[in-house]
Structures are given as structure tokens and as C-alpha cells.
Amino acid sequence: MSVEVVAGGDERGTAGGRGLIVAGLVVASAVSLAWIVTAARNVGYGFDITDEGYYLLSYRWWSSNPLALTGIQYIYGPIFQVLDWDIARLRVFRLVTIVLGHLFFGWSFMRWLRVRRPEAPKTWLWEAAGIMTILAAGGMCYSWLPSSPAYNDVILLGSLTGVSCVLWAATAIEKDRKPPIWALTLAGVVISVMVLAKWSSIVVLTFIVITAIVVLSKQGSQAVARGIFWALVGATGIAVAVQVFVVALTVAIPGILAVNRFIAGSSYTPATLVQMYWNTGVKLVGETFKQHFLLFIAAAVGVLARKPVLRAAAWLLTAAGLAWSVYQAVDKGELHGGAVNNSKFQITLLAAVLVAIITAAVAVASKQWTPGKENRRSWVILGLLTVLPFVQAFGTNTPIYLIGFNAFAVWAALMIAVLTSLDKAPLLARTTTALATVGALVAVASISYGGLVLHPYRSAPHSDLTTATNLKSLGDLKLTKGTAARYQALDELLKPYTTPSGRPIIALDKMAGIVLMLRGRPFGEAWVAPLERERTAAGITEVCSTKEPWPGNRQPLLFFNRPVGRLEIDALRTCGLDFTVDYKLIAPPATTMNLQIYVPTAELAKHTP
């Protein structure tokens, strides 16, 4: 067997090194296959009437209801329409984009890393193992959110694509070539799409743009100017395409601005969000250190324990740290996905990332990070990967890590970069980092399974979803037997009022999926939340100010899962509707899923025997 001598004096068999790469490839491929197959098998199961219902309802009426917080409906709406408004097909589309996005990022990253790690094994299996590791980590996109696509997907995939463009430019520059025009143009396309999907994406785009400028500056100001020019071409091209083929910006932008005006006085300020992110983030980090401190100490000691007398003790400490961390993860339920386990499974994954970061920090401080592996540009890129999961999630009104861990693949790439930089460090340091990485992938497989099968987002477990309705709007989606029966009974009761489709319906609160199910359309914003009643009323008033708030005599139906409020009554008055006179309860709430359903008085009299 041939032997290669590496920095640090270790001798490793070439065949043995290839065997470890193959083992890593097998594990990563198995995890990738596990979550992809599970996600594919679940596209026809479950339906959330709240968040998912909101997204789908806004996509269903993307071309006729400009009142929206963001422009996400102009991205997924046309796609939903091409897919014949089929929810399962849209979920498949999401799965395909997630897989392709992670594969592209993995390919771009490993291609760049090959330039920075020239001593890496000369086999395509090295790149393949890295790419599959990154794809495996992508399973976190199915850790707890709805199965249908949303703006979080656009921001994540846009961030991965934007970083990939930077990596292609960096690779070209390392080879003394000009960055490819297509990568620079694609970066501009990504910028336009992300800003359309979510205004707060400007935060992550700022980090990506700064990194790109640092990378391009290696070839001088002309290279920077060239990059900006082609990015502007891409950004402008998308703006023109949207204007010509999707929606006039003079329609889309005023609608988005109107909704942002509705919430200007009640939404979170950036300072408030940052404070909330900090408080919840510190709590998460603190709990992670509390549970996995022994492993972190072992990671640091493993880098420093080079003398034989310390090496045995360091191996024992690492074994104890790994055993304790596994016990903590199992005992505290940190390997289960789903919203019910939020703030638990993130601890296990963060522990794995911190092992790599601590190892890297100690290796750099003790000069065991192989010289020449990084330059200023690569350090900036690695810094971007470190913060990207959090900055791409900025703007959420939940703890930032809940959305941030969807981008766990970025941290997987960071862990690969660390693992391939420890040639001078002891074998123990490399082993600990490798085991932490593999352990994280195994955790992703378990978490994604939990989020898809055991605890689907605001849905019953997969095993209870056995019955499809005859509602065309839901297609062949499987629901619980009881839920399917209730939905069908409600549809039969309201058919005289909801046929033909497109009847305006105001559903208060968080029942957009009910509107979609009954083939209705939103009256005002598709999003209606109990804590944002002023925003909902403002949306109703906005529609009432138009020349024709509803087609013909089809005044909106009213659905309430709470007491009727003065805000909504006053908002309806701006449409010339007197709630107490113009509306009647169609049936006792006990017979209508505990909903108070009001229909226009004249119509009720017409359809009542």
C-alpha cells in the first residue's frame, strides 16, 4: 500500500484516506436520500389552514390582489398557476428547488475549496463527499415549517445562490482568470428576486455584496466595476421581466407599500428585533454550553494535546465528551423535529458547529492551522459562512435561530472547511471534528423525519392522515377522517354562496386555508392575524375605497372564530355594509366547525326554504 506523508508528520495510507472519504460519502448520501424520499412521499399529506393557507391563498390570487406584505406571490403565484393550482405539485416544486439549490452551492463550495486545499486527495470522491454532506444538511429545510414554499425558501435559496456566485468569482481569481460573466449576472438576478420576496433580505445581501467586493478587489477597481455592471444587468433584467411578463411594478409596489403602511405603527422596529434575537440567541448558546461543555473542552484539548503523555488522556476526555453529548441529545429530545421541538433540536446542531469553530480557533491560535490555506479573501468568505444562517433570517418576528437553522448547510460547508484545514493538528482534533460533522448529519435525518412524519406543521401525524376530500382546491391531499368530513360538510352548506369560485371571504383570524378550501378569494390581505386587527381593518378599508370592491352583488362572506369586533364592523361600513342589518348567521356555530359564518341577509332568504 502506498503511503503519503502529510504536514505534521502523520503517515496515512492513500487507500485508507480514500476509504474514509467513501465512508463519509455513503453516510451523507444515505442522509440525503432519507430526507428527500420522506419529503417526496409526504407531498400529498396534511394541510395547515394558517400559515400555509395564507401562502397558498396569496399565490392563488396573485394576479388580482396586490395587497401583500411582500412580493412573494409574484414568484410562486405564476408557478402555482402553471401547476394547475395543485398543492402537492407545488410542494414537489419546492423539494426540487431545495435539492438543486443545495447541490449548486455544494458544487460551488467544493470547487473553490479544491483551489484552497491543493493537497487534498486527487479524486472526484473528495468533492462528491463534500457536496453530499452539504445536501444532507439541507434536510433542515423540513425540520418544522409548512411543506409548501414561502418567502423563507426564496431568501435561503437566493442566499445560497448568491454565495455560490461569489465562490465562482473567487475560484476564477485564485486561478488568475476573470470571474465568469454568468456568475456576476446571476448575482444581480438573485438580488432582485430576494428584494421582491422580502425587503429585509437587504441585510444578507449587504454581507454577500461586501464579500464579493473584497473578492473582486484582488484584480483591481476595474474588476469591481465589471462585477457591479453585470450584476446591474441581471437585476435590471429581472425587473423588466417582472414588469412585462408577471405584473406591472406600478401595481405591485403600491400594494406592498400600502400593507407596510398599515403595519408601520405596530410592527417590530429593527432595534426591537435585534434585542429579541440577542436575548433568545444568548439563551440558546447558554443552554448549548451547559449541556455540551465537556465536548467543547475536549475539542480544545484535542488540538493542544500533542505530547504522548497527554494524548491518551485527551482521547479519554473526548470519548467521555462525545458519550455525554449523545446522552444529552437523546435524553432531552433534541433529535426530534417539528415545531413542538423547537429550541431543542437546534441545541444538538449548534453543538456540532461549535466543536468545529472551537477547534479552528484553537488551531489558529496555536499555529496549527496549515499556513497558506487561507488568504484575506478566503477568510472573508469563511466569515460570511459563519454568519449567513442568521443574517439570512433577519426580519422574522420569531427568534432568529428558528429560521436560521434552515440554512444549516452553510455551517456544514464551514465544518468541511475546518476539517480540511487541520493537517498540522493531532489526529484526535481531526477525528473529533469529523465525528461532530457525521453526528450532525445523523441528527438532521432524525429531525427532518420528525418534522415531516411525526410532527408535521400544524397537522396530525402522518399515520392519522388517511382520507382525501372531494374538494378540488385541496386535490388529493390526505387529512384525518374527521377533518375531511368537517371540511366537506362545510363546503356542502356553503355551495350556494361560494359557487362559482372567487367569492370574497373575510376569515378572522388565521383561516386563510378555509378561504382557499372553499374556492374563495381574500378581501383585503390574505394574511389575517388576531394580534394585527388594525392591519386587517385597514386592508378591508383599502379594498372598499376602490370603485368595485366586489364583483356584481357578491358581498364578502364573513367567518369568525372569535367575537365580532368593532374594528371589523366599522371597516365594513366603509363599503356601505351594516353588519347588524346586512348579515345573518347561516347556522349555529356548533354545526359549522365552531365558526360564526355570516352571509348577506338577502342571499340567506333566497336560499332558505
C-alpha positions in Angstrom: 0.0 0.0 0.0 1.4 3.4 -1.0 1.9 5.9 1.8 1.8 9.7 1.6 3.4 11.9 4.3 1.4 14.9 5.3 2.2 18.0 7.3 2.6 17.3 10.9 4.5 14.1 10.4 1.4 11.7 10.3 1.5 8.9 7.8 -1.7 7.9 6.3 -2.3 5.2 3.7 -3.7 6.6 0.5 -6.2 3.7 0.3 -7.1 4.4 4.0 -7.8 8.0 3.2 -9.9 7.1 0.2 -11.8 4.7 2.4 -12.7 7.5 4.9 -13.8 9.7 2.0 -16.0 6.9 0.7 -17.4 6.3 4.2 -18.3 9.9 4.5 -19.9 9.9 1.1 -22.0 6.9 1.9 -23.3 8.4 5.2 -24.0 11.8 3.6 -25.8 10.1 0.6 -27.9 8.0 2.9 -29.0 11.0 5.0 -29.7 13.0 1.8 -31.8 10.1 0.4 -33.6 9.7 3.7 -35.0 13.2 3.9 -35.6 13.6 0.1 -37.6 10.4 -0.1 -39.5 11.2 3.1 -40.3 14.7 1.8 -41.4 13.3 -1.6 -43.7 10.8 0.0 -45.4 13.4 2.1 -46.3 16.0 -0.5 -49.8 14.6 -0.6 -50.4 14.6 3.2 -51.7 17.3 5.6 -52.8 20.9 5.2 -52.3 23.8 7.5 -55.1 26.4 7.3 -53.0 29.1 9.0 -49.5 30.0 7.6 -49.5 27.5 4.7 -53.1 28.5 3.9 -52.0 32.2 3.7 -49.2 31.5 1.3 -51.3 29.3 -0.9 -54.3 31.8 -0.9 -52.0 34.7 -1.9 -50.5 32.5 -4.7 -53.9 31.5 -5.9 -55.0 35.2 -6.4 -51.5 36.6 -7.2 -52.7 38.5 -10.2 -55.7 40.2 -8.8 -54.9 41.0 -5.1 -52.0 43.4 -4.9 -52.3 43.9 -1.1 -49.4 41.9 0.3 -46.6 42.4 2.8 -44.0 41.2 0.2 -43.9 40.3 -3.4 -43.6 36.5 -2.8 -46.9 35.9 -4.6 -45.4 37.2 -7.8 -42.7 34.5 -7.6 -44.7 31.4 -6.6 -48.1 32.5 -7.9 -47.4 32.1 -11.6 -45.7 28.7 -10.8 -48.8 27.6 -8.8 -50.9 28.6 -11.8 -48.8 26.6 -14.2 -49.1 23.6 -11.9 -52.9 23.9 -12.2 -53.3 25.1 -8.6 -52.2 21.7 -7.4 -50.8 21.9 -3.8 -49.0 18.6 -4.0 -47.2 19.6 -7.2 -46.2 22.9 -5.7 -44.7 21.0 -2.8 -42.8 18.8 -5.2 -41.5 22.0 -6.9 -40.3 23.3 -3.6 -38.5 20.0 -2.9 -36.8 20.1 -6.3 -35.6 23.7 -5.8 -34.2 22.9 -2.4 -32.3 19.9 -3.7 -30.9 21.8 -6.8 -30.1 24.9 -4.7 -28.0 22.9 -2.2 -26.3 20.9 -5.0 -25.3 24.0 -6.7 -24.0 25.6 -3.5 -22.2 22.3 -2.6 -20.6 22.1 -6.1 -19.5 25.8 -6.0 -18.1 25.5 -2.5 -16.1 22.3 -3.1 -14.8 23.7 -6.4 -13.5 26.7 -4.5 -12.2 24.6 -1.7 -10.2 22.4 -4.0 -8.2 25.5 -5.0 -7.6 26.4 -1.4 -6.7 22.8 -0.5 -4.3 21.7 -3.2 -3.0 18.9 -1.1 -6.5 17.2 -0.9 -6.8 13.7 -2.3 -6.8 13.8 -6.1 -10.1 12.1 -6.6 -13.5 13.3 -7.5 -14.8 11.4 -4.5 -13.4 14.2 -2.3 -15.7 16.8 -4.0 -18.6 14.3 -4.1 -18.4 13.7 -0.3 -18.4 17.4 0.4 -21.3 18.1 -2.0 -23.4 15.3 -0.5 -22.6 16.4 3.1 -24.0 19.9 2.2 -27.0 18.3 0.5 -27.6 16.1 3.6 -27.6 19.2 5.8 -30.3 20.7 3.6 -32.8 18.4 5.2 -33.2 21.1 7.9 -35.5 22.9 5.4 -38.0 20.3 6.5 -37.4 20.5 10.3 -40.6 22.3 11.2 -42.1 24.7 8.6 -45.0 24.0 6.2 -44.3 21.8 3.2 -45.4 24.5 0.7 -42.9 27.1 -0.4 -42.7 30.5 1.2 -40.5 33.6 1.2 -38.1 31.9 3.6 -37.3 29.4 0.8 -36.6 32.2 -1.7 -34.3 34.0 0.8 -32.4 30.8 1.7 -32.0 29.6 -1.9 -31.2 33.1 -3.0 -28.5 33.4 -0.3 -27.0 30.0 -1.3 -27.0 31.1 -5.0 -25.5 34.5 -4.2 -22.7 32.9 -2.2 -22.2 30.4 -4.9 -21.7 33.3 -7.4 -19.1 34.8 -5.1 -17.4 31.4 -4.8 -17.2 31.1 -8.6 -15.7 34.5 -8.8 -13.2 33.7 -6.0 -12.2 30.4 -7.7 -11.5 32.2 -11.0 -9.5 34.9 -9.3 -7.4 32.3 -7.5 -6.6 30.9 -10.9 -5.8 34.4 -12.3 -8.8 34.4 -14.5 -11.7 36.8 -14.9 -14.8 35.9 -13.0 -17.4 34.4 -15.3 -20.0 36.9 -16.6 -22.8 34.5 -16.0 -22.0 34.3 -12.2 -21.9 38.1 -11.9 -25.2 38.4 -13.8 -26.8 35.7 -11.8 -25.8 37.5 -8.6 -27.8 40.5 -9.9 -30.8 38.3 -10.7 -30.7 36.9 -7.1 -30.6 40.4 -5.7 -33.8 41.5 -7.5 -35.7 38.3 -6.7 -34.7 38.4 -3.0 -35.7 42.0 -2.6 -39.0 41.3 -4.3 -39.6 38.4 -1.9 -38.7 40.1 1.3 -37.5 43.6 2.0 -35.3 42.6 4.9 -33.2 40.4 2.6 -31.2 43.6 2.1 -29.4 42.6 5.3 -28.0 39.3 4.0 -27.4 40.8 0.5 -25.3 43.5 2.1 -23.0 40.9 3.6 -22.8 39.0 0.3 -22.1 42.2 -1.7 -19.3 43.2 0.7 -17.7 39.8 0.4 -18.0 40.0 -3.4 -16.3 43.4 -3.5 -13.4 42.1 -1.3 -13.0 39.1 -3.6 -13.1 41.2 -6.8 -10.8 43.8 -5.5 -7.9 41.4 -5.9 -8.0 42.2 -9.6 -8.4 46.0 -9.0 -11.1 48.6 -9.3 -11.9 47.7 -12.9 -12.8 44.1 -11.8 -15.1 45.6 -9.1 -16.7 47.9 -11.7 -17.1 45.0 -14.1 -18.8 42.9 -11.4 -21.2 45.8 -10.5 -22.0 46.3 -14.2 -23.0 42.7 -14.9 -24.9 42.5 -11.5 -26.9 45.6 -12.5 -27.6 43.9 -15.9 -29.0 40.9 -14.1 -31.0 42.9 -11.6 -32.5 45.2 -14.3 -33.3 42.2 -16.5 -35.4 40.6 -13.8 -37.2 43.9 -13.1 -38.0 44.2 -16.8 -39.1 40.6 -17.0 -41.5 41.0 -14.0 -42.9 44.2 -15.5 -43.5 42.6 -18.9 -44.5 39.1 -18.1 -45.7 39.0 -14.5 -47.1 42.2 -13.0 -46.7 45.9 -13.6 -44.5 47.3 -10.9 -46.9 50.3 -10.7 -49.4 47.8 -9.4 -47.2 45.5 -7.3 -45.2 48.2 -5.4 -48.1 50.4 -4.3 -49.9 47.2 -2.9 -46.8 46.2 -1.0 -46.2 49.8 0.3 -49.9 50.0 1.4 -49.6 46.9 3.6 -46.3 48.1 5.0 -48.0 51.4 5.8 -50.8 49.5 7.6 -48.3 47.9 10.0 -45.8 50.8 10.3 -47.1 51.7 13.7 -47.4 48.3 15.2 -44.6 46.2 13.6 -41.3 45.4 15.3 -38.6 48.0 14.8 -35.1 46.8 13.8 -33.8 47.6 17.2 -36.6 45.6 18.9 -35.9 42.7 16.6 -32.2 42.8 17.3 -32.8 42.9 21.0 -35.1 39.9 20.8 -32.7 38.0 18.6 -29.9 38.7 21.0 -31.8 37.6 24.1 -33.1 34.3 22.6 -29.8 33.6 20.9 -27.9 34.0 24.2 -30.3 31.7 25.8 -29.8 29.1 23.1 -26.0 29.4 23.3 -26.0 29.2 27.0 -28.1 26.0 27.1 -25.8 24.5 24.5 -22.7 25.2 26.6 -24.5 23.9 29.6 -25.3 20.6 28.0 -22.2 20.0 25.9 -19.4 21.8 27.8 -17.4 18.6 28.2 -17.3 18.1 24.4 -16.2 21.7 23.9 -13.4 21.3 26.4 -12.4 18.1 24.7 -12.3 19.8 21.3 -9.9 22.4 22.5 -7.7 20.0 24.4 -7.6 17.7 21.4 -5.8 20.4 19.4 -3.3 21.1 22.1 -2.5 17.6 23.3 0.5 16.7 21.2 2.7 15.1 23.8 2.3 11.4 24.2 1.7 11.8 28.0 -1.3 14.0 27.2 -2.6 12.2 24.2 -4.2 9.2 26.0 -5.9 11.5 28.5 -7.2 13.7 25.6 -8.7 10.7 23.8 -10.4 9.6 27.0 -11.8 13.1 27.6 -13.1 13.2 24.0 -14.8 9.8 24.3 -16.4 11.0 27.5 -17.5 14.3 25.9 -19.0 12.5 22.9 -20.8 10.0 25.1 -22.2 12.7 27.3 -23.4 14.8 24.4 -25.1 11.9 22.8 -26.8 11.1 26.1 -28.0 14.7 26.4 -29.3 14.8 22.9 -31.3 11.6 23.4 -32.4 12.3 26.9 -33.7 15.9 26.2 -35.4 15.0 23.0 -33.0 17.0 20.8 -33.2 14.6 17.9 -36.9 15.2 17.2 -38.1 17.7 14.6 -41.4 19.6 14.4 -42.5 22.9 15.8 -43.2 21.3 19.2 -39.5 20.6 19.5 -38.2 24.0 18.5 -35.4 25.3 20.8 -34.4 21.6 21.4 -33.0 20.2 18.2 -31.2 23.4 17.4 -29.0 22.8 20.5 -27.6 19.5 19.2 -26.8 21.0 15.8 -25.3 24.1 17.3 -23.1 21.9 19.5 -21.6 20.2 16.4 -20.9 23.6 14.7 -19.3 25.0 17.9 -17.0 21.9 18.0 -15.7 22.9 14.6 -15.4 26.6 15.5 -13.6 25.9 18.8 -11.2 23.5 17.1 -10.5 26.1 14.3 -10.0 28.9 16.8 -7.5 26.9 19.0 -5.7 25.6 15.9 -5.2 29.1 14.5 -4.2 30.5 17.9 -1.7 27.6 18.4 -0.4 28.0 14.8 -1.7 24.5 13.9 -3.8 25.8 11.0 -1.7 24.9 8.0 -0.1 28.1 6.6 -1.2 29.2 3.2 -4.5 27.6 3.4 -6.3 30.9 3.7 -5.7 34.4 2.4 -7.7 37.6 3.1 -10.4 36.7 0.6 -10.9 33.1 1.9 -11.0 34.3 5.5 -13.8 36.8 4.5 -15.7 34.0 2.7 -15.4 31.8 5.8 -16.6 34.7 7.9 -19.6 35.1 5.6 -20.4 31.4 6.0 -20.2 31.7 9.8 -22.9 34.5 10.0 -25.0 33.7 6.9 -27.6 31.4 8.6 -28.5 34.2 11.0 -28.4 37.2 8.7 -30.5 35.5 6.0 -33.2 35.0 8.6 -33.2 38.7 9.6 -36.7 40.2 9.6 -38.6 37.2 11.2 -40.6 38.2 14.2 -39.6 34.9 15.9 -36.3 34.0 17.5 -33.9 34.3 14.6 -32.4 30.8 15.1 -35.7 29.2 14.3 -35.4 30.3 10.7 -31.6 30.4 10.7 -31.1 26.7 11.1 -32.9 26.2 7.8 -29.5 27.3 6.3 -27.6 24.6 8.3 -26.0 23.5 5.0 -23.9 26.7 5.1 -22.5 25.6 8.5 -21.9 22.1 7.1 -19.7 23.8 4.5 -17.9 25.6 7.2 -17.3 22.4 9.1 -15.9 20.8 5.9 -13.5 23.8 5.6 -12.3 23.4 9.2 -11.9 19.6 8.8 -9.8 20.0 5.7 -7.5 22.6 7.4 -6.2 20.5 10.3 -3.3 18.8 8.6 -0.9 20.1 11.3 -3.3 19.3 14.2 -3.3 16.0 16.0 -5.3 13.1 14.7 -7.7 13.5 17.7 -8.7 17.0 16.6 -9.5 15.8 13.1 -11.4 12.8 14.5 -13.5 14.9 16.8 -14.4 17.4 14.1 -15.3 14.5 11.7 -17.4 12.8 14.3 -19.2 16.0 15.1 -20.0 16.5 11.4 -21.2 13.0 10.9 -23.3 13.2 14.1 -24.9 16.4 12.9 -25.9 14.7 9.6 -27.5 11.8 11.5 -29.3 14.3 13.7 -30.6 16.1 10.5 -32.0 12.8 9.3 -33.9 12.3 12.5 -35.1 15.9 12.8 -36.4 16.1 9.2 -38.3 12.8 9.7 -39.8 14.2 12.8 -40.8 17.4 11.1 -42.3 15.6 8.1 -43.9 12.5 9.6 -44.3 12.6 13.4 -45.0 16.3 13.9 -46.0 17.9 10.6 -46.5 21.7 10.8 -49.9 22.2 12.5 -51.2 18.9 11.3 -51.8 15.4 12.6 -49.1 12.8 12.4 -48.7 11.1 9.0 -50.2 7.9 10.3 -53.5 9.7 11.0 -53.8 11.3 7.6 -55.8 8.7 5.7 -58.7 10.5 4.0 -59.0 12.7 0.9 -61.8 15.2 0.4 -63.7 15.8 -2.8 -62.7 19.4 -2.7 -60.9 20.3 -5.9 -59.0 23.1 -4.2 -57.3 20.5 -1.9 -56.8 18.0 -4.7 -56.0 14.5 -3.3 -54.4 15.8 0.0 -54.9 13.3 2.8 -56.4 14.6 6.0 -57.7 13.0 9.2 -61.0 11.3 8.7 -62.8 13.8 11.0 -61.2 16.8 9.4 -62.1 15.7 5.9 -65.7 15.1 6.9 -66.0 18.6 8.5 -64.5 20.3 5.5 -66.8 18.5 3.1 -69.9 19.3 5.3 -68.9 23.0 5.4 -68.4 23.0 1.7 -71.9 21.5 1.0 -73.5 24.0 3.3 -71.9 27.0 1.6 -72.0 25.9 -2.0 -75.0 28.1 -2.8 -72.9 31.1 -1.7 -69.4 30.0 -3.0 -70.4 28.9 -6.4 -68.9 30.0 -8.8 -65.5 30.3 -7.3 -63.9 33.6 -6.4 -66.4 34.7 -3.8 -64.8 37.3 -1.5 -64.4 35.9 2.1 -63.1 37.6 5.2 -61.9 34.9 7.6 -60.9 36.2 11.1 -58.5 35.0 12.2 -55.7 32.9 10.6 -58.0 30.9 8.5 -56.8 31.7 5.0 -56.7 27.9 4.2 -60.5 27.8 4.8 -61.0 30.5 2.2 -58.8 28.6 -0.2 -60.6 25.4 0.5 -64.0 27.0 -0.3 -62.6 28.4 -3.6 -62.9 31.9 -2.2 -60.6 34.9 -2.6 -59.3 37.3 0.1 -61.0 40.6 0.7 -58.0 42.7 1.6 -54.8 41.0 2.7 -54.7 37.2 2.6 -52.9 37.3 6.0 -55.3 37.9 8.9 -53.9 37.6 12.4 -55.5 38.1 15.8 -52.7 40.4 17.1 -52.9 42.6 14.0 -56.6 43.6 13.9 -55.9 47.2 12.9 -53.9 45.9 9.9 -56.8 43.7 8.9 -59.3 46.5 9.2 -57.0 48.8 7.2 -56.9 46.2 4.4 -60.7 45.9 4.3 -61.0 49.7 4.2 -58.4 49.9 1.3 -60.5 47.5 -0.8 -63.7 49.3 0.0 -62.1 52.5 -1.4 -61.9 51.0 -4.9 -64.6 51.5 -7.5 -65.7 47.9 -7.4 -64.8 46.2 -4.1 -66.6 43.0 -5.2 -67.9 41.7 -8.5 -71.6 42.1 -9.0 -73.7 41.6 -5.9 -71.2 39.2 -4.2 -70.6 40.9 -1.0 -67.9 39.2 1.2 -68.9 36.3 3.4 -67.7 36.7 7.0 -66.1 33.9 9.0 -65.3 34.5 12.7 -63.5 32.2 15.2 -63.8 34.9 17.8 -66.4 37.5 18.8 -67.2 40.0 16.2 -65.2 43.2 16.7 -65.9 46.9 16.4 -62.9 47.4 14.1 -64.3 45.0 11.5 -67.8 46.4 11.8 -66.5 49.9 11.2 -64.3 48.8 8.3 -67.3 47.1 6.6 -69.2 50.4 6.9 -66.7 52.0 4.5 -68.1 49.5 2.0 -71.6 50.6 2.8 -72.3 47.4 4.7 -74.2 47.5 8.0 -73.2 44.3 9.8 -76.2 44.1 12.0 -78.7 44.6 9.1 -76.9 43.2 6.1 -75.6 39.9 7.5 -77.2 36.9 9.2 -75.7 33.8 10.9 -76.1 30.9 8.5 -76.2 28.2 11.2 -75.4 27.6 14.8 -71.6 27.5 15.3 -71.7 24.0 16.7 -72.7 22.8 13.2 -70.1 24.8 11.3 -66.8 23.8 12.9 -67.4 26.2 15.8 -67.2 29.1 13.3 -69.6 32.0 13.2 -70.4 32.2 9.5 -72.3 35.2 8.2 -73.8 35.6 4.8 -75.7 38.5 3.2 -79.3 38.7 4.6 -80.8 38.8 1.1 -79.0 35.7 -0.1 -79.8 33.8 3.0 -83.5 34.5 2.5 -83.2 33.4 -1.1 -81.6 30.0 -0.3 -83.6 29.2 2.8 -86.7 27.1 2.2 
